[in-house]
Amino acid sequence: MKPQSAENGKPADVVPTLEDVARHAGVSTATVSRCLNSPERVVERTRLKVLHAVRELGYAPNFNARALAAKRTNTFGAIIPTMENAIFAKGLQAFQEELGTHGITLLVASSSYSPDLENDQVRALVARGADALLLIGHDRTPETYAFLERRKIPYVIAWAYAPDEPRLSIGFDNRQAMRVLTRKVLEFGHERLGFITAPRATNDRARGRYQGACDAMAEHGLDPTSMTVRETTYGIEEGGDAFEDMMAAPAPPTAVLCGNDVLAAGAIKRAREMGLTVPQDVSITGFDDIELAEIVTPAITTMHVPHREMGRRSAELLVGLCNGEPTGRSLELEASIRWRESLGPVARS
């Protein structure tokens, strides 16, 4: 004989239904449905009574049935380039928080900066019912964009804004942001610059930041091709290796611009190991303003990126698109310099 539930007399292994919840709470099934799908439409006393019944009975809505009826899963996807450091953490957290206020679940994947892997992940998330997608940067395969347009999947691009890009984006102008930072480096008297960057071929953010540094050098009357450039994957050791390599030159840079704070932290760590003092012997700057930038010694002068605002606004926009609201226009947010100790005037001999 099957054990009986102490609460409702049903066998313990029988899955509770919507009708069971309604009976337990003393309300109609329609009221239970409203509590679960549109809680703002139900008075608090009734809502609490229904939620208590849901917990007591261990009821879980039939997700597949609801998705079929609504032709939506209330699930969004996000594909970020990496989970190995905190570059995207704050923005993704804000994105998820805003989605949560609309009852939307988030699925996250990491592409490891591979366009082909990202293409596979886009298809996998859509196959699992993702109603909309958050993507990072504009660079991806034409097949990926064609697939999304063919399937009519709403998406928004974050962490990048370019006025000549037609696709909907919420972010900042990477090129202009690095141009502004490089101008400040040059104002400190530095003319021999180094640049440590992620591979640029398939990363429009890295490419834009490099171009911004070149723009500032040209404005300053310097030849951009004189800048020492090292491409590497994002990582502290990788940043250190790239820094050590460029500092071995007969006339090494007096200031090293890094494509993000992780690379800058690696450069500062390696400078210390090489017996160099930052910024007296060499200045180092970062980009992103993640927490790491504040806790290394010396703290990193960097470009602050509006992580949380990008995440929150991307969620708002995608929810609106799924609800049939007008698409609106791309939104440019502001990036600004955070002054710390790693940038100083060029040493005069």
C-alpha positions in Angstrom: 0.0 0.0 0.0 1.4 3.5 -1.0 2.1 5.9 1.8 -0.4 8.8 2.2 0.4 12.4 2.3 -0.4 13.9 5.7 -1.8 17.0 4.1 -4.2 15.9 1.4 -4.6 12.1 1.7 -3.2 11.5 -1.8 -0.4 8.9 -2.4 3.0 10.6 -1.6 4.3 9.8 -5.1 1.4 11.3 -7.0 2.2 14.7 -8.6 -0.1 17.5 -7.3 -2.2 19.3 -9.9 -3.5 22.8 -10.3 -6.9 21.5 -9.0 -5.2 20.2 -5.9 -3.7 23.6 -5.2 -7.1 25.3 -5.7 -8.9 22.9 -3.4 -6.2 23.2 -0.7 -6.3 27.1 -0.9 -10.1 27.3 -1.2 -10.0 29.3 -4.4 -10.7 28.6 -8.1 -8.2 27.2 -10.5 -8.3 30.5 -12.4 -7.2 32.3 -9.3 -4.3 29.9 -8.8 -3.3 30.5 -12.4 -3.4 34.2 -12.0 -1.3 34.0 -8.8 1.4 32.0 -10.7 1.4 33.9 -14.0 0.2 37.5 -13.0 0.7 37.8 -9.3 0.2 41.6 -9.4 -3.4 41.0 -10.4 -4.3 39.2 -7.2 -4.8 40.7 -3.7 -2.0 39.9 -1.3 -4.1 37.8 1.1 -5.3 35.5 -1.6 -1.8 35.3 -3.2 -0.2 34.3 0.1 -2.8 31.7 0.6 -2.2 30.2 -2.8 1.6 30.3 -2.5 1.3 28.6 0.9 -0.7 25.8 -0.8 1.9 25.5 -3.6 4.6 25.0 -1.0 2.6 22.6 1.2 1.8 20.4 -1.8 5.1 20.7 -3.6 3.3 21.8 -6.7 5.3 22.8 -9.8 3.6 24.2 -13.0 3.7 22.2 -16.1 6.3 24.1 -18.0 5.9 22.4 -21.3 2.1 22.8 -21.4 2.4 26.5 -20.5 5.0 27.1 -23.1 2.9 25.4 -25.8 -0.1 27.4 -24.8 1.7 30.8 -24.8 4.1 30.0 -27.6 6.8 31.3 -25.2 9.0 29.6 -22.7 9.9 32.7 -20.6 13.5 31.6 -21.0 16.2 33.9 -22.4 19.7 33.0 -23.4 23.0 34.8 -23.0 26.3 33.8 -24.7 29.3 35.5 -23.2 32.9 35.1 -24.4 34.3 33.7 -21.2 33.5 32.7 -17.6 37.1 32.6 -16.5 37.3 36.1 -15.2 34.9 38.8 -13.9 34.7 40.9 -17.1 31.0 40.1 -17.8 29.9 39.1 -14.2 28.3 42.4 -13.1 26.5 43.0 -16.4 25.2 39.4 -16.5 24.0 39.7 -12.9 22.0 42.9 -13.6 20.6 41.2 -16.8 19.4 38.3 -14.7 18.0 40.4 -11.9 15.9 42.5 -14.4 14.7 39.3 -16.2 13.7 37.9 -12.8 11.2 40.8 -12.2 9.4 39.6 -15.3 9.4 35.9 -14.3 12.0 35.0 -17.0 14.7 32.3 -16.5 18.2 32.8 -17.9 20.4 30.2 -19.6 24.1 31.1 -20.0 26.7 29.7 -22.3 30.4 30.7 -22.9 31.8 30.7 -26.4 35.5 30.9 -25.4 35.9 33.6 -28.0 35.2 31.1 -30.8 32.6 32.3 -33.5 32.0 28.7 -34.5 31.3 27.6 -31.0 29.0 30.6 -30.5 27.1 29.6 -33.6 26.5 26.1 -32.2 25.4 27.6 -28.8 23.0 30.0 -30.5 21.3 27.1 -32.2 21.3 25.0 -29.0 19.7 27.7 -26.9 17.0 28.3 -29.6 16.4 24.6 -29.8 15.8 24.6 -26.1 13.2 27.3 -26.4 15.0 30.5 -25.7 12.7 33.4 -26.6 15.5 35.9 -27.0 19.3 36.2 -26.8 21.9 38.5 -25.3 25.1 38.6 -27.4 28.4 40.3 -26.8 29.9 42.4 -29.6 29.1 42.5 -33.3 31.6 40.0 -34.6 30.0 36.6 -35.4 29.5 34.4 -38.4 27.0 35.4 -41.1 25.4 32.0 -40.6 24.6 33.0 -37.0 22.8 36.2 -38.0 21.0 34.5 -40.8 19.8 31.8 -38.5 18.4 34.3 -35.9 16.7 36.3 -38.6 15.2 33.2 -40.2 13.8 32.0 -36.9 12.7 35.6 -35.9 14.6 35.4 -32.5 15.0 38.8 -30.9 18.5 39.6 -29.8 20.5 42.5 -28.5 24.2 43.2 -28.7 25.9 44.5 -25.6 29.4 45.7 -24.7 29.7 47.4 -28.0 28.2 50.4 -29.7 29.2 51.6 -33.2 27.2 54.3 -35.0 27.6 52.5 -38.4 26.3 49.2 -37.1 22.6 48.6 -38.1 21.9 45.8 -35.5 20.4 46.8 -32.2 23.0 47.3 -29.5 23.4 48.7 -26.0 26.9 49.6 -25.0 29.8 52.0 -25.4 32.1 53.0 -28.2 35.2 50.9 -27.5 37.3 52.9 -30.1 36.4 56.3 -28.6 36.9 55.0 -25.0 40.4 53.9 -25.7 41.1 57.0 -27.7 40.2 59.1 -24.6 42.4 57.0 -22.3 45.4 57.0 -24.7 45.2 60.8 -25.0 45.6 61.0 -21.2 48.6 58.7 -21.3 50.2 60.9 -24.0 49.5 64.0 -21.9 51.7 62.5 -19.2 54.6 62.7 -21.7 54.7 59.1 -22.9 55.6 58.6 -26.6 56.8 55.0 -26.7 53.7 53.0 -26.1 53.0 49.3 -25.9 49.6 47.6 -26.4 48.6 44.2 -25.0 45.4 43.0 -26.6 43.3 39.9 -27.2 43.4 38.5 -30.8 41.7 41.2 -32.9 40.6 39.2 -36.0 37.3 38.0 -34.5 36.8 40.4 -31.6 35.4 43.8 -32.5 35.9 45.2 -29.0 39.6 44.4 -29.0 39.9 45.8 -32.5 38.1 49.0 -31.6 40.3 49.5 -28.6 43.5 49.1 -30.6 42.2 51.5 -33.3 41.4 54.0 -30.6 44.9 54.0 -29.3 46.2 54.5 -32.9 43.8 57.4 -33.4 45.1 59.2 -30.3 48.8 58.6 -31.4 48.1 60.1 -34.8 46.3 63.1 -33.3 49.4 63.6 -31.1 51.7 63.6 -34.2 53.1 60.1 -33.5 53.3 57.2 -35.9 50.8 54.5 -34.7 52.9 51.8 -36.3 55.7 52.6 -33.7 53.5 51.2 -31.0 54.7 47.8 -29.8 51.7 45.3 -30.0 51.3 41.9 -28.5 48.3 39.7 -29.0 47.4 37.1 -26.4 44.5 35.4 -24.7 43.0 37.0 -21.7 44.7 35.9 -18.5 47.1 37.1 -15.8 50.0 34.9 -16.8 49.4 35.7 -20.5 49.4 39.4 -19.7 52.7 39.0 -17.8 54.3 37.1 -20.6 53.3 39.7 -23.2 54.6 42.5 -21.0 58.0 40.8 -20.4 58.4 40.1 -24.1 57.8 43.7 -25.1 60.0 45.1 -22.3 63.0 43.1 -23.6 63.3 45.5 -26.6 66.3 47.9 -26.8 63.9 50.8 -26.3 60.9 49.4 -24.4 57.6 51.3 -23.9 57.4 53.8 -21.1 53.6 53.1 -20.9 51.7 49.9 -21.7 48.0 50.0 -22.5 46.2 46.8 -21.8 42.9 45.6 -23.5 41.4 44.7 -20.1 42.2 44.8 -16.4 43.2 41.1 -16.3 46.0 41.7 -18.8 47.0 44.8 -16.9 47.1 42.9 -13.6 49.4 40.3 -15.2 51.6 43.1 -16.5 51.9 44.7 -13.1 52.7 41.4 -11.4 55.4 40.6 -14.0 56.9 44.1 -13.7 57.3 43.6 -10.0 59.0 40.2 -10.6 61.3 41.9 -13.1 62.4 44.6 -10.6 60.4 47.4 -12.3 58.4 49.9 -10.3 55.0 51.0 -11.6 54.5 53.8 -12.5 58.0 55.2 -11.9 59.7 52.9 -14.4 56.7 52.0 -16.6 53.1 53.1 -16.5 50.3 50.5 -17.1 46.6 51.0 -17.8 43.7 48.6 -18.0 40.1 48.6 -19.4 36.8 47.5 -17.8 37.2 48.6 -14.2 36.5 45.2 -12.6 37.2 44.7 -8.9 40.6 43.3 -9.6 41.7 46.8 -10.8 41.3 48.2 -7.3 43.0 45.5 -5.3 46.3 45.0 -7.2 49.2 47.1 -6.2 49.5 49.7 -7.5 45.8 50.0 -8.3 45.1 50.2 -12.0 44.1 53.4 -13.9 41.4 52.0 -16.2 38.4 52.8 -18.3 35.2 52.2 -16.3 32.6 50.3 -18.3 28.8 50.6 -17.4 28.4 46.9 -16.8 25.2 46.9 -14.8 23.5 49.5 -16.9 24.2 47.5 -20.0 22.8 44.3 -18.4 19.7 46.0 -17.0 18.8 47.9 -20.2 19.5 44.9 -22.4 17.0 42.9 -20.4 14.4 45.7 -20.6 14.8 45.9 -24.3 14.6 42.2 -24.9 11.5 41.9 -22.8 9.9 44.7 -24.8 10.8 43.1 -28.1 9.2 39.8 -26.9 6.1 41.7 -25.9 5.8 43.2 -29.4 7.0 46.7 -28.5 8.8 48.9 -31.1 12.4 48.0 -31.4 13.7 51.5 -30.8 17.3 52.5 -31.5 20.7 51.4 -30.3 21.8 53.1 -27.1 25.2 54.5 -26.4 26.3 54.5 -22.8 29.3 56.4 -21.3 32.6 54.9 -20.4 34.9 57.1 -18.2 38.4 57.0 -16.8 39.1 55.8 -13.3 42.3 57.4 -12.1 44.5 55.3 -9.9 48.2 54.8 -9.2 49.5 52.7 -12.2 49.7 55.8 -14.5 52.3 58.4 -14.0 54.5 60.9 -15.9 57.2 59.6 -18.1 60.6 59.2 -16.3 63.1 61.8 -17.6 66.7 60.7 -17.8 
